[in-house]
Amino acid sequence: MPILVNLDVMMAKRKISLGELADRVGITPANLSILKTNKAKAIRFSTLEAICRELKCQPQDILEYVSTGGAE
């Protein structure tokens, strides 16, 4: 998957648990876990905005594009 979610890195930097962030963002811990483990197919901008607000970061701190080496 060329888009990596580095949510776990930002959560560790901010010393916040999955449950606490889920409460602050207003989503279930299960849905946040799906995002954190790179199993999500999509993310709503409103959710991304809330995560960035709570972690005091930018979207690029959480989402990373990784080239697969194919034709671009």
C-alpha positions in Angstrom: 0.0 0.0 0.0 1.6 3.3 -1.1 0.0 5.4 1.6 1.3 4.7 5.1 -0.4 5.9 8.3 2.1 6.9 10.9 -0.6 7.6 13.6 1.2 5.3 16.1 4.4 7.4 15.8 2.5 10.7 16.5 0.6 9.1 19.3 3.8 7.9 21.0 5.4 11.4 20.5 2.4 13.0 22.2 2.1 10.3 24.8 -1.6 9.7 24.2 -3.4 6.3 24.2 -5.7 5.0 21.6 -8.7 5.2 23.8 -8.0 8.7 24.9 -7.5 9.9 21.3 -10.6 8.1 20.2 -12.6 9.9 22.9 -11.2 13.3 22.0 -11.8 12.8 18.2 -15.2 11.3 18.6 -14.7 7.9 16.9 -14.7 4.4 18.3 -11.4 2.9 19.5 -12.0 0.1 17.0 -12.2 2.5 14.0 -9.1 4.4 15.2 -7.3 1.1 15.5 -8.1 0.2 11.9 -6.6 3.5 10.8 -3.6 3.1 13.1 -2.8 -0.4 11.7 -2.9 0.7 8.0 -6.1 -1.3 7.4 -8.3 1.6 6.6 -9.4 2.2 2.9 -10.3 5.8 3.5 -10.5 8.6 6.1 -12.9 11.5 6.3 -11.3 14.9 6.2 -13.3 15.8 9.4 -11.7 12.9 11.2 -8.2 13.8 9.9 -8.8 17.4 11.0 -9.9 16.2 14.5 -6.8 13.9 14.8 -4.5 16.7 13.7 -6.1 19.2 16.1 -5.8 16.8 19.1 -2.2 15.7 18.2 -1.2 19.3 17.2 0.3 18.1 14.0 -0.1 18.4 10.2 -1.7 15.7 7.9 1.8 14.9 6.5 2.9 14.0 10.0 0.3 11.1 9.9 0.1 10.2 6.2 3.1 9.3 4.1 3.2 8.4 0.4 5.7 5.6 -0.4 6.6 4.8 -4.0 6.2 1.2 -5.0 8.8 1.6 -7.8 6.2 1.2 -10.6 5.4 3.6 -13.4 4.5 7.0 -12.1 
